[in-house]
Amino acid sequence: MNTVYLAEGDRLHSLRVGIDRSHTVVFWNITRMSGGNETWYASMDIGATAINQPTLLTVDTLPESSFETGFNTGSATAASTGETPLSWASPLPGQYDTLPVAVQSPTGLGVVYFRGGDVAGYQEIVTGTQLIGEPTLISDRNRDLYLAWFEPSVEGTAAFQLTTTKR
């Protein structure tokens, strides 16, 4: 089985799984000994016996192109794997045509969308936030998304935050 290399001192926080209509996607959330957070992912066709080689989760948006998420999230941008690193991946439980995954970007908290096992869209939800760990992503029956996370506060404690795409 293909897996992600962990050096001495690296920490695997979680191994998460998400499913779109045709693929299973596995996410490794890692903190390297140097302190940097990374997320690696690999996908495979549903029913396949082997998973693809893991790849660092990155994104580049295509600003001229919109992306239909299939959820009540407002406007998202088409995207592909690229240069901007993403971390703390937390996929939405369940199986959907498009798999939403909450992530930390260098500029805030966002949702990267997978279709066919590949990055297909991106949407920044909250700018300027720095996560302490994995966010939680859920959906209601109306396909509104809810994001919850912890971030450092000025008092030195963890501040619980919650936002929704519900209008």
Backbone bond lengths (Angstrom), bond angles and torsions (degrees), N, CA, C in turn:
res aa  C-N    CA-C-N  psi(-1)  N-CA   C-N-CA  omega(-1)  CA-C   N-CA-C  phi
1 M - - - 1.459 - - 1.518 110.08 -
2 N 1.307 116.98 139.55 1.458 122.34 175.64 1.523 108.81 -75.09
3 T 1.319 115.98 140.78 1.456 120.48 -179.94 1.525 109.67 -148.12
4 V 1.315 116.06 177.70 1.463 122.95 -179.44 1.524 108.29 -97.59
5 Y 1.333 116.41 136.97 1.461 121.41 179.10 1.534 109.94 -73.71
6 L 1.320 115.43 131.00 1.459 121.84 173.91 1.522 108.48 -117.93
7 A 1.329 116.75 121.39 1.460 121.74 177.55 1.532 109.01 -85.82
8 E 1.296 115.90 167.80 1.456 120.85 176.61 1.527 109.01 -58.20
9 G 1.318 117.13 129.45 1.459 122.16 -179.48 1.516 114.24 94.34
10 D 1.329 118.59 -14.20 1.463 121.94 175.45 1.521 108.81 -74.55
11 R 1.327 116.22 151.92 1.472 120.32 -178.66 1.525 110.31 -126.52
12 L 1.320 115.36 123.24 1.458 121.24 172.76 1.522 106.98 -87.89
13 H 1.333 117.25 112.19 1.461 121.68 -179.53 1.514 111.39 -79.32
14 S 1.338 116.08 -43.41 1.459 118.56 -178.06 1.514 110.34 -160.67
15 L 1.303 113.63 158.03 1.448 123.83 171.63 1.516 104.64 -122.23
16 R 1.337 117.09 110.46 1.469 122.43 -174.83 1.520 109.81 -113.21
17 V 1.334 115.91 152.69 1.461 121.31 -179.00 1.520 109.39 -129.10
18 G 1.327 116.04 135.97 1.454 122.63 174.55 1.518 109.31 -130.26
19 I 1.342 116.36 159.42 1.461 120.48 -177.21 1.529 109.46 -134.29
20 D 1.345 115.97 127.75 1.456 119.04 168.16 1.534 106.95 -100.50
21 R 1.292 118.87 -167.56 1.464 120.76 -173.82 1.524 112.70 -62.06
22 S 1.336 118.06 -31.78 1.467 120.22 -173.33 1.521 115.67 -124.15
23 H 1.335 117.65 -9.03 1.456 120.54 -173.14 1.532 112.70 -135.52
24 T 1.307 114.28 150.60 1.455 122.75 168.22 1.526 106.97 -99.70
25 V 1.334 117.44 134.04 1.460 121.72 -179.54 1.529 108.08 -122.57
26 V 1.331 116.12 127.52 1.462 122.91 -179.75 1.527 108.38 -106.69
27 F 1.349 116.88 135.76 1.464 123.00 -178.99 1.530 109.84 -121.60
28 W 1.336 116.60 130.34 1.456 123.20 173.79 1.525 107.31 -105.86
29 N 1.337 119.62 118.59 1.465 123.73 175.19 1.518 107.86 -100.18
30 I 1.337 115.56 117.33 1.468 122.32 -170.03 1.523 110.25 -129.30
31 T 1.337 115.93 142.72 1.458 121.53 164.51 1.515 106.52 -111.99
32 R 1.312 115.64 122.26 1.469 120.80 178.89 1.526 109.51 -76.65
33 M 1.305 116.27 157.85 1.463 121.62 -179.41 1.529 110.94 -55.38
34 S 1.319 117.22 -30.03 1.467 121.99 179.01 1.532 112.20 -70.91
35 G 1.354 117.68 -12.13 1.458 121.88 179.24 1.516 113.73 103.85
36 G 1.327 118.31 -9.68 1.458 121.15 -179.71 1.525 112.20 -77.35
37 N 1.330 115.99 139.62 1.467 121.29 176.94 1.522 109.32 -93.93
38 E 1.332 115.91 138.82 1.455 122.26 178.02 1.523 109.05 -136.34
39 T 1.319 115.34 152.26 1.459 121.38 167.48 1.512 107.47 -127.43
40 W 1.316 114.77 130.90 1.457 122.92 175.30 1.516 106.99 -112.19
41 Y 1.341 116.59 151.21 1.456 119.41 177.44 1.523 110.30 -141.84
42 A 1.310 115.03 156.53 1.458 122.53 173.90 1.518 107.08 -146.73
43 S 1.331 116.52 148.83 1.460 119.68 -179.36 1.522 109.75 -127.13
44 M 1.319 113.25 163.12 1.461 120.26 175.57 1.515 108.26 -153.33
45 D 1.341 115.87 149.20 1.455 120.20 174.49 1.521 108.70 -58.74
46 I 1.325 117.15 141.39 1.463 120.31 175.16 1.522 107.59 -59.50
47 G 1.303 116.64 129.35 1.455 122.02 -179.30 1.515 113.95 92.63
48 A 1.342 118.44 -9.73 1.468 121.05 178.29 1.525 109.57 -71.61
49 T 1.303 116.57 159.93 1.466 120.67 -179.29 1.523 112.95 -102.92
50 A 1.331 117.79 -6.85 1.464 120.84 179.88 1.525 109.55 -133.07
51 I 1.333 114.22 143.45 1.460 120.85 179.87 1.525 109.23 -99.30
52 N 1.332 116.64 150.27 1.462 121.25 177.50 1.523 110.43 -66.71
53 Q 1.316 116.22 165.66 1.461 122.30 176.77 1.533 109.42 -64.78
54 P 1.348 119.66 132.04 1.472 121.10 178.39 1.528 112.25 -60.95
55 T 1.340 114.24 146.65 1.452 123.42 -179.21 1.519 108.54 -131.02
56 L 1.333 117.39 142.59 1.458 121.35 174.63 1.521 108.87 -60.84
57 L 1.332 117.45 132.83 1.464 121.51 -178.96 1.524 109.52 -76.91
58 T 1.328 115.26 114.27 1.458 123.17 178.93 1.521 108.14 -137.41
59 V 1.322 116.04 165.85 1.459 119.81 -179.20 1.525 110.18 -147.56
60 D 1.304 115.32 146.06 1.459 123.91 165.64 1.519 105.79 -129.61
61 T 1.329 117.08 130.73 1.466 119.80 178.78 1.520 109.93 -89.86
62 L 1.307 114.63 155.58 1.466 122.40 176.68 1.524 106.10 -112.93
63 P 1.359 118.22 84.28 1.467 122.74 -169.64 1.523 115.42 -54.14
64 E 1.318 117.87 -26.05 1.462 120.18 -178.58 1.524 111.74 -79.18
65 S 1.331 117.41 -10.00 1.466 121.11 -173.83 1.519 110.83 -119.27
66 S 1.328 116.28 128.65 1.460 119.96 175.51 1.524 109.00 -87.68
67 F 1.322 115.87 165.54 1.456 121.61 -178.57 1.517 108.67 -134.05
68 E 1.308 117.24 127.16 1.464 122.84 177.64 1.518 108.26 -86.15
69 T 1.336 116.62 114.08 1.459 121.57 -173.78 1.527 113.80 -81.42
70 G 1.335 117.08 -27.68 1.458 120.16 -173.64 1.524 112.07 87.49
71 F 1.341 116.87 1.47 1.462 123.40 178.34 1.521 108.30 -123.92
72 N 1.326 116.68 164.52 1.464 121.60 176.31 1.525 108.81 -82.89
73 T 1.320 115.44 78.61 1.459 120.14 -174.84 1.511 113.48 -122.07
74 G 1.320 116.91 -0.17 1.447 117.94 -174.11 1.515 109.94 78.77
75 S 1.305 116.19 -157.80 1.457 122.23 -173.47 1.524 112.52 -79.52
76 A 1.317 115.90 129.86 1.465 122.48 172.97 1.522 107.69 -120.74
77 T 1.316 115.55 160.65 1.452 122.10 -177.75 1.523 109.68 -108.71
78 A 1.323 116.86 139.81 1.461 120.39 173.81 1.523 108.57 -60.87
79 A 1.324 116.25 147.42 1.461 120.53 -176.25 1.525 110.10 -151.91
80 S 1.311 114.09 168.71 1.461 122.14 174.61 1.528 107.24 -147.77
81 T 1.321 117.06 174.25 1.458 118.70 174.18 1.521 107.54 -63.94
82 G 1.338 116.52 148.34 1.455 118.63 -174.41 1.497 113.51 -163.43
83 E 1.330 116.81 -129.00 1.461 123.42 -172.55 1.532 114.47 -106.47
84 T 1.331 118.33 -25.69 1.461 121.01 -174.60 1.524 110.06 -82.74
85 P 1.347 117.89 117.30 1.458 120.11 -178.03 1.532 111.53 -74.54
86 L 1.313 115.60 143.84 1.464 122.97 175.76 1.520 108.31 -121.68
87 S 1.330 116.84 150.28 1.467 120.49 179.41 1.521 110.49 -143.80
88 W 1.320 115.17 175.29 1.465 123.97 178.95 1.537 112.04 55.15
89 A 1.325 117.31 48.49 1.468 122.10 -178.47 1.525 111.68 -67.24
90 S 1.323 115.39 133.18 1.463 122.76 178.56 1.529 108.57 -138.77
91 P 1.353 117.29 98.07 1.466 119.54 -176.99 1.525 112.72 -73.76
92 L 1.315 115.51 152.72 1.459 121.68 175.47 1.526 108.90 -70.53
93 P 1.326 118.22 128.75 1.471 119.92 176.60 1.530 110.81 -63.96
94 G 1.317 116.97 144.54 1.455 122.46 178.92 1.515 111.01 110.09
95 Q 1.319 115.84 179.31 1.459 121.77 179.61 1.520 109.50 -120.09
96 Y 1.339 116.06 128.35 1.456 122.63 -175.77 1.527 109.33 -138.27
97 D 1.334 117.31 163.29 1.465 120.48 174.57 1.519 110.16 -59.15
98 T 1.327 115.97 -39.60 1.457 123.30 177.38 1.524 107.78 -121.08
99 L 1.330 116.88 130.88 1.462 121.61 -179.47 1.525 110.18 -95.09
100 P 1.357 119.12 112.12 1.459 121.29 174.27 1.536 110.17 -82.09
101 V 1.321 115.62 138.66 1.462 121.78 -179.79 1.526 107.68 -134.08
102 A 1.337 117.15 118.17 1.465 120.95 176.35 1.523 108.62 -71.25
103 V 1.339 116.71 137.79 1.465 121.99 -177.56 1.523 111.49 -146.45
104 Q 1.329 114.56 156.57 1.466 122.19 169.66 1.525 107.30 -92.07
105 S 1.326 116.95 129.34 1.465 121.47 172.53 1.531 107.25 -110.51
106 P 1.313 118.77 171.05 1.471 119.50 177.10 1.529 113.27 -60.16
107 T 1.348 117.58 -21.03 1.463 120.09 -176.75 1.527 114.37 -109.07
108 G 1.330 118.37 -4.42 1.465 119.39 179.67 1.507 113.66 160.79
109 L 1.323 114.30 -155.67 1.465 122.54 -178.50 1.518 107.96 -103.41
110 G 1.324 116.68 130.95 1.450 120.12 -178.15 1.510 112.09 -140.68
111 V 1.324 114.72 -177.85 1.454 122.25 174.57 1.518 107.40 -127.57
112 V 1.332 115.43 124.08 1.451 121.15 173.42 1.525 106.38 -101.49
113 Y 1.323 116.06 137.65 1.464 121.67 -176.46 1.524 109.87 -108.95
114 F 1.336 115.52 132.60 1.457 122.06 177.52 1.519 109.41 -108.25
115 R 1.311 115.27 139.68 1.463 121.60 173.55 1.525 106.56 -140.16
116 G 1.322 116.60 129.30 1.460 119.96 -177.67 1.514 112.55 64.70
117 G 1.352 116.72 26.36 1.458 121.46 179.02 1.512 115.13 80.96
118 D 1.338 117.62 3.16 1.468 121.48 -178.16 1.525 111.26 -123.19
119 V 1.333 116.21 156.31 1.464 122.06 174.30 1.526 108.25 -61.55
120 A 1.348 115.83 128.11 1.465 119.87 -177.87 1.524 113.14 -129.20
121 G 1.345 118.08 -21.52 1.452 120.98 -178.63 1.513 111.43 -156.07
122 Y 1.333 116.15 162.64 1.468 121.07 178.21 1.521 109.47 -149.11
123 Q 1.321 114.05 146.81 1.461 120.90 178.69 1.526 108.32 -147.24
124 E 1.313 117.02 122.59 1.463 119.87 174.55 1.524 107.53 -83.20
125 I 1.329 116.23 129.92 1.463 121.97 -176.15 1.526 111.27 -100.19
126 V 1.334 117.87 -46.61 1.467 122.81 -178.60 1.526 107.98 -134.30
127 T 1.324 117.24 125.11 1.468 119.89 178.94 1.522 110.28 -91.76
128 G 1.326 114.63 154.14 1.458 121.28 172.04 1.511 115.86 76.08
129 T 1.308 119.25 11.68 1.458 120.17 -179.92 1.526 110.33 -101.21
130 Q 1.319 116.21 148.81 1.459 123.08 179.53 1.525 107.32 -124.15
131 L 1.317 117.53 115.21 1.464 121.47 -177.00 1.524 111.97 -76.13
132 I 1.330 115.67 148.13 1.455 121.99 172.34 1.524 110.18 -87.41
133 G 1.311 117.20 -30.77 1.465 122.99 -179.52 1.512 108.91 -159.79
134 E 1.327 115.67 -162.78 1.462 120.65 -177.53 1.526 111.59 -63.29
135 P 1.316 116.57 138.34 1.468 120.10 172.09 1.530 108.91 -79.42
136 T 1.306 116.11 173.06 1.464 121.84 173.22 1.516 107.82 -117.55
137 L 1.318 116.33 134.52 1.461 122.46 -179.25 1.518 108.32 -125.39
138 I 1.343 116.17 124.81 1.464 121.20 176.25 1.526 108.97 -135.38
139 S 1.325 115.55 166.50 1.455 122.16 179.24 1.512 108.92 -131.58
140 D 1.327 116.89 149.97 1.461 119.78 173.52 1.527 109.24 -98.72
141 R 1.307 117.30 179.86 1.466 120.85 -176.20 1.530 112.94 -66.59
142 N 1.336 117.28 -17.80 1.462 121.49 177.24 1.533 112.64 -90.23
143 R 1.343 115.91 4.61 1.463 123.44 178.55 1.529 113.01 69.47
144 D 1.344 116.14 27.32 1.458 120.97 168.60 1.524 106.90 -84.04
145 L 1.326 117.42 141.94 1.457 121.69 179.09 1.519 110.22 -99.10
146 Y 1.339 115.39 146.06 1.460 123.30 176.70 1.522 107.72 -125.83
147 L 1.332 116.52 130.05 1.453 122.92 179.10 1.523 109.51 -118.19
148 A 1.329 115.77 130.84 1.464 121.53 175.58 1.529 107.93 -127.44
149 W 1.341 116.58 142.80 1.456 120.51 -179.31 1.522 109.78 -159.61
150 F 1.330 114.22 167.04 1.459 121.77 173.42 1.518 108.30 -114.49
151 E 1.335 115.47 140.10 1.457 121.31 175.99 1.525 108.43 -137.04
152 P 1.339 117.29 157.44 1.472 119.33 178.88 1.526 110.84 -64.92
153 S 1.331 116.51 143.55 1.465 120.66 175.19 1.524 109.21 -108.72
154 V 1.324 116.24 167.82 1.468 120.59 -180.00 1.524 111.63 -67.11
155 E 1.343 116.93 -21.64 1.474 120.98 178.27 1.522 111.93 -79.63
156 G 1.336 117.34 -6.11 1.455 120.49 -179.61 1.522 113.63 89.41
157 T 1.319 117.17 8.42 1.462 120.90 177.57 1.532 108.93 -110.17
158 A 1.306 115.38 172.37 1.463 120.06 177.52 1.524 109.45 -85.14
159 A 1.316 116.34 131.17 1.462 121.96 178.41 1.524 108.93 -103.16
160 F 1.335 116.91 124.56 1.461 121.93 177.71 1.521 109.10 -79.94
161 Q 1.340 116.05 132.34 1.456 121.74 -179.45 1.525 109.66 -127.18
162 L 1.325 116.49 149.15 1.459 122.07 179.40 1.518 108.80 -145.16
163 T 1.333 116.20 135.94 1.451 120.68 174.58 1.522 108.46 -143.08
164 T 1.302 115.84 163.22 1.463 121.49 -179.70 1.525 109.92 -140.81
165 T 1.314 115.17 157.70 1.460 120.55 174.94 1.528 109.81 -92.56
166 K 1.336 117.63 0.28 1.454 122.19 -179.62 1.527 109.45 -66.36
167 R 1.314 116.66 135.42 1.472 120.87 -178.45 1.492 110.94 -110.53
